[in-house]
Structures are given as structure tokens and as C-alpha cells.
Amino acid sequence: MKILDGNKTVTLDYEQLGNLPVVSEQGEKNVLNLLRNGEISTSSSVQKFERRFADYVGSKYALTYCNGTSALEAAVFACNAGPGTEVIVPSFTFLSTVMVVLANQATPVFADIDPDTWALSAETIAPHITEKTKAIIVVHVWGTPCDMDPIMELARKHNIKVIEDASHAHGARYKGKSVGSIGDIGCFSFQGSKLVPGGEAGILVSDDLMLYSRAAAAGHYERLAPLGPDNPYSRYSQTGLGHKFRANPLAIALADAAMDTLDARNEIRDRQARVLEAGIADLDFLIPQAIPADSRRVYAYHYMLYDPAKFGGVNPSTLMLALAEEGVICGACGYGRLHQAPAILEGGGFGNVNPHDTPVSLPVSEDMGRRQIMVALRFEQECPELIDQYIAAYHKVAANMEKLQAYERENGIRSFDLSGRSISIISADN
């Protein structure tokens, strides 16, 4: 039974009007050129891309990886975080941010997030710093920069490294600097849904030669000899230090093509996301993510915080189901639960990694995970008519609060399998 009467509001096709092919014509040409040259494992084009990306974010060094997760794992290794050490992490993030700490046999220490920016802050990090803390991993979640200056000041005070997980934030800036270039190491993902899609690939950037060298030792044995005899890691060129993480040139070829249009497409995506936000700004039960001063966010994902107290106590799942029935492509958030995962509480294959005597309580992270709603997919091209229909759908649902309340009384509250993904699309049919 449909929650609201009448035909659905959103009738225009997102795939036709709002989306674009993931792989551009230039990406196809780049890949075809490598295939014809037989460069399917190694290629000088990878190093050229690394230089291009380093210049784009304003870092001295860059190193590609087979995915963003391996880049993060190498970053943790580069910071000397291993057995007996701790790395402060958020729970409101994708699993890689935390699991790479376990992969290095270090202990993840969870800090809560700021209720407005939905990210770690200096205030939430500070109580968790100990003599064992080697690094902090901050996440520029959904494409919004963390407030980095206070975090860097705190980290420098305690001689702790800062790793930026910028997997959502290609092109985002904080006080004139590209995210990823502010901490000691920055990591980006080129997974197929990211702003720079390469399929499966990632990149690490840094201004610190020793951090870069140690990261290379973790996954790029072939990069060590060129570091020269004075570099302490060049002597490991025969073996590396345990992993082979290099990126496939075909994936980097796709990412390289995506870089050609990144800034222009960010402008389109961001402008249209702001139009949607402005169009539903009168709905006080939907609250946008706060952006630090002098910062530019990018709309890799467009989440807003739902306040049921301002909408008759309607459950978030009911609201999303009503929106989905109206044709809105919306989604639920799978974040904020990593500190409760069996791999953390039970140790999984890593032994006992929970440093706490009692389960960790992160009330803000847990609340954010329950109440955040992805209000739309990215609008990859100009589609004002489609956005107008989205705005109309939100207002139709908002005007019928009583019908949503009645639906809950008669049918109960639907539950959705959130997994741990960044997006769990809500279907009117599930």
C-alpha cells in the first residue's frame, strides 16, 4: 500500500537527465592506448599521473595504490603504527578507515564526532591521546573538510601524525589548501563511485620524503632502489616490506581522464546540490552538514540530518520510504557502527584489539548513523526540471505528516539492511 495518494512526483529519469557515464570517451581512449601498447601491468603513465595529482593537491610526493584501502594501510604503516601502538579513528566512516589499523596490528581507538560537521574535531580527539598514540585518521566525510587547523595544532603538540582520509573529497579545500595536503599524509580513493573514478585504485600524497619512502616500502618494492643509497629504505628494494599494492595502469588511465573534468564537474554537482538544499531549506526537520569557515565542500554524497522531533516523531525509514514512493532516489547511512562490529569487539583474526574494559559508547556517531538521510544522488549534469521535481516531492511528503504517522501505526516501522556501505538506497519495492 502506497503511503501517499496520487501519482508519484518525480517522473523524470535520473539516468537520462541527472547522470553521466562513469567512463568518459577520453577514458576509453586512454585505456585503449594502453591495451594496444601492452601496458596492462606497468606503465610510465602511472608516474605521470602521480605527478599530476601531487601538483593538483599541492603535495611534493604521490604514490598510486590498487585501491584507497591499501593507500590507507600503507599510510598507517608509514606512521610507524604497529603492535603496541594506537591510532585514533572515527566510527562514522567506511570500514577501511578502521580495518587498516588492525591490518597493521595497531589498536584503533574510537573518538566521537562533532554533531554539526559529523567529523572528528580537536575536542573529540584530545581525550583519547595517550603515550601509545602514533597517528590520527581524520575523514572528510561526504566531501566536507574537517576543521584541520585545531587538529594539526593538537597533533603537533603531542608529536602525532595526521592521516587524511579524503576518499570523498577530491577538490575540496580548507582555508585555501586542498584536503589531503594538510596532514602528514593524505589518501584518496578512485573506486568507481568516487568523484575521480578509476574502478579500483587509490593514491597517497605527502610532503615528507621519509613517510613517502616507508609507504613505498610497504607496497612498491620497485620504487625503492631509485630513492638512492642515502635513503634508508632503498636497501629493501629486493623484497619490499610485505605487500604488493601497485595500481593497475588501466585504472589510472580512467582516473587520469576523470581529472580532466574534475573541477568543472564539481562545479555542476555542487551548484545543483545547493539548489536542492535551498529548495527544501524551509523543511526544518532536514538539517545540512556544517562546513568549516573558509572551506569548500564537494558533494560526493548529499546527506542531511533528519530530526523526527520536528516531524511528528516519524521514523527515518518511513520518511525515506515515502520519498522513494514519490520517485526520489534516497538512501540510508551505514556509518557510525564500526565500534560495535564483531571484528572490533571480538578481535576477529587479529586477536583482542578492543582496548576498553567496556564497550565503547559514541552517542553522536550512533545517532548520526540512525538519522542521516541521503537526500539525492549526485546530479552530474544540469537538470533543473529534475531538481524541481525533487523539491516538490519533499514538500508533498512534508505536507502529509499525518499519513506517514498513520502508516506507521497500521504497518509498523520498516527496517532496512544498512550493511556498512556509504549508501544504502531505499527502494519502494523492498
N, C-alpha and C positions, 0 to 999 in steps of 0.2 A: 504494500500500500504506500503510495506516494505521500510524503508529509504535507506538501502544499498543493493546492488546487491549480488547475490550468496547465498550459504548455510550459516547457522549460524556457528559461530566459535566454540562455546562451545557445544560439543556434549556429553561429559561425564556426568554421572548422579551424581549430588552433593549428593543426599540422599544415594547413594551407596558408593561413594568414599570419600566424604568430611565430612559426618555427622556421628553421632553415636546415638544410642537410648538414650533418655533423662534419662530413668531409667535403671540402671545397674542391673546385676544379684544379686549383693550384696544388692542393694536397695530393690529388690523383696524379698530377704531372710529376711532383716530387718523388712519389713512391715509384711510379713507372720508370723514371730515370734510374733510380737505384736498382730496380729489378733488372733492367736491361744491362746495367754495368756489373751485375752480380754482387752488389754491395748489400748483402742481406744479413751480415753478421757484424762487420766493422766498416766504417766509412769515415773519411776525413770531414764529411758534412756534419758529423756529430760534434766535433770540436769547434767547428764554425758556429754551430748553433749555441754551444755553451758560451762562446764569446759574445754572441748577440744577446743572449739572455742576461748575462752578467752586466753588460752595458745598459740594458733596459732597466734593470733594478738598481744599478749603481753600485755593484759589488766588484771586487777585484778578481774573484775566482768563482768558477761554476763547474759542477760535475754532474753529468746526467746519470740516471739510475733506471732500472727496469720498471719501477713504479714509485709513487710517492712514499709508500710504506718503507721500502728499502732505503730511500733517501733519509727518512727519519731514523731508521735503525742505525745507519752509518753516522748520523749526526750525534746520536746518543753515545755511540762508541767513541767518536772523535772527542767528546767532552769527558772521556775517562770515567764514565758512569758504568760500573760493573758490580760484581759481588761485594756486598757490604756497603754500598752507596745508595743514595736516594735521589729520585727525580720527582719534582713537584709537577703534577698534571691536573687538568680538569677532568671531570666525568662527563661534562656536557660537550661531547666531541665524538667523532668516529673512532672505532676501536683501535685503529693503527696508532694513534697518539699515545695510547697507554701500553699496548701489547709490545711495541718496540722496546720499551723499558724492560719488560720481562725477558724479551729475547736477548738482551744484554746482561741478564741475570742481576739487574739492579732492582730496587724496590720502588714501585710507583706510590707516591704519597698524594692523596687526592685533596685538592683545595676547592672550596665552593666558588661560585661565580657572582659577579655583580648583577643585581636584579634588573638593572636598566640596560647595560651593554651586553649581558649574557656571556661575559668572558671573564677570565682571571683578571684580578687587579692587584696592585701592590698591597692593598689592605687585606685581601683574601689569601694572598700568598704568605705574607710575613709570619703568621703564627706557626707555619709548618716548616720553617727553615731550622735545620739542625746542623751539627758539625759533619753530618754524613751527606748533606745536600750537595750534589755535584752540578745539577742543572735544573732549569725550569723550562717546561714546554708550554708556550702560550699559543692559543688558537685564535686566529682572526675569523671567528665563526660567522658563517653565512656571507662573508665578504666584507665585514665591518672591522676596521683596525681596533686592536686593543689600545688602551691608553698606555703607550710604551714608555714615556719618559719616567714616570714614577717606578715602573717595573725595572727599568735599567738602572736607576739610581739605587734601588734596593739590592739588585743583584751585584752591582759593583761594590757596594758596602760590604757584602759578605763573600766576595770573590767567587761568585756563582755564574756559570754560563747560562745564556738565554738562547733557546732554540725557538724560532718562529715557525709554527705550522701554518703556512699560508696557502694551503690547498684550495681554499675557496676564494682567494683574494688576489688573483693576477690583475695588476693595475691599480689596486687600492693604495692610498697614500696617507701617511701620518705626518703632519707638520712639514710637508714638502718632501718627505722621503718615502721611497717605495717600501711597502711592507716586505719583509724578508731581508732587507739590508740594514735593519736597525739593531737586531740582536747579534749574537756571535755567529749564528748560523741561521739561514732561512731555508725552508723546504717547501717545494711546490709540487703538486700532482698534475699530471697530464692525462689522467684517466678520462675515458670517453665522455663523461658528463660534465667535465670541468670547463672553465672559460677558455682554456687552451687545451683542446682535446687532441691526444695523440694515441688513444687506445689504452695502452698500459705503459706508462713512463713517468718519470719524475726528475727533479733536479734539486741540487743542493748548492747554495751560494754562501760565500763568506769573504771577509776581508783578511782573515787570519791564515797565513800560509801553513802553520802547523796544524790547525784544525782541518784545513783542506787536505793536507798530506795524510793525516791519520784517517780521514774519511776515505781517501783513495785506497789506503792500505786495507780498509775493511771490505772493499768490493771491486777494486780496479787494480789488479796486480800489474797490468800493462802500463799504468800511468806512473809507476814508482821510479823506474830507472831514469826517466827524463828529469826527475826532480834534482838530480845531480848528487855527487858524492858527499857534499856537505849537509845534505838533508838526512836526518836520522832514519827516515822511513824508506829511503831508496834501497837499503840493503835487503829489504823484503821483496824485491822485485821478482824473485824466482817463484815465490809461493803466495804472496799477499798474506792476509791475516784471517782467512777463513771463509770469505764469501766471494761469489762472482755476481756482481749486481749491475753490470753494464747494460745500457739501454739498447734496444733493437733500433738500428738506423731507420727502419720503415716507420716506427712510431715517432721518432724525432723529426722525420720528414713531414709528417702530418702536423706536429706541433709547430714546426717552423712556418708552415703555411698559415696556421691559425694566428701566429704572431703578426703576420702581415696586416691583419684586420682587427687585432685585439682592441686597440684604443677606440676605433670607430664603432665597433660593435658594443663595447662597454657604454659608449655614449648613448646608443639607441636603447640598450637594455635598461640603463639607469634612468634615462629620461621617462620611459614609459612606465617603469615601476613607480616613479614618483607621481605620475599622473594617476595611477591606480590608488596609491596611498592618499593623495589629495581628494580623490573622488569618494573615498569611504572614511575620510577624517572625521565626519560627523557621527560615526558609529563609535561611541566611546568605549564599547566593550572590546575593541580591537586596538592594541597599543603597539606602535612601531618600535623597532630596536633603536636605542640611543647611540648616536655617533659622537666620538670624542671631538673636542674643538679642533678646528683647523685640519680636519681629516676628510678624505674622500672614500666613501664605501663603494663597493661594486656589488651588484645584485646577482651574485652567483645563485643564491637561493633567497626567496622572498617570504620570510616568516614574520608573523606578528604574534603578539601575546594576547590570548583571549582571557577576558575577565568575566566569568559566569555570574559574579555578583551584580554585574551591570546588565545582565540579560536574563533575568528571571531564574538564575540557577541552572539554566540549560547546560547539559553535559557537552564538553567539546566534541565528542563523537557524534552527537545528534546534530550539532551545528554543521559539522563537516558533511554529514550525510545529506542534510537539506541542501547545502550548497552544491554537492555533487549531483543531486537530482535536478538542480537547476542548470546543470551543464558546466559548472565551474570545475576546473581541474585543480583540486586542492589536496593537501596531504597532512599527515600527522608526523610528529617528530619522534625519532627513535633514540634521541640523546638523553643524557642525564642519569643513566642506569649502570654505567660501567663499574662503578664501585660496588655494585651488588652482583656482578657477574660471577659465575662459578669459577672461572679461571683466576679471579682475584681472591674470592673467599675461600676456595678450596686449594688453590695453587696450581690446579691442572697438572701439566707435565713439568712445572718449574719448581715444585716444592712449595713450602709455606711462604708465600710472598706478602701476606697481609700483615703489615707492621703494627696493627692495632689490636688491643685486647678485646675490643667490642666492635661490631660492625660500624663502618663509617657512616655518619649522618651528614648529608649535604642537602639541607632543606630547599635552598634556592634552586640547585640543579635539578632535583627531583620534581619540584613544582614547575619549572620551565619545561621539562620534558613532557609533563602531563598537559600543559595549557598552551603550548605553541602550535600555531596553525600555519602551514604553508598556503598563502592566500592565492598564489598563481604560480605557474611555471614561468621561466624567463620568456619575455617577449623579444624574440631575436630579430624581428623586423617591425617596421612601422605598421601598426594595426589599430588605429583609433576606434574604429567601429567595434572591434572585438573587446577592447578595454571598456568601452561604454556599456557593452552588454554585461561584462563582469561587474561593473559598478551597479548596474540595475539589479543584477541577481543578488548582490549583497544587501541592497536596500529592500528587495522583496522579502528576503528571509528575515531581515531585521524587523520588518513591519508585521511579521506573523509569529511573534514570540509565543503567543498563547497556543498556537497549533503545534509548535515544537514541544512545549510542555505537555500538551495532551498526548502527543505521540509517545513520549517517554512513559507517561502513566499507563498507557494501553499496551505498549510493546516492550517496555524495559529499555535499558541502555545498551546499545550495541558496543561490542568490543572488537578491536582490530589488532591483528598481529603486526606489531611495530618493528620487530627484529631490531637491528642496530644501525639500519641504513640512515642516510641523511634525509631521504624522502620515503614515506610510505603512502603512496597515492590511495585516496579513498574512492572506492567505486560505489555507485548507487546500486550495483547489482550484487555486491558481496554480503 
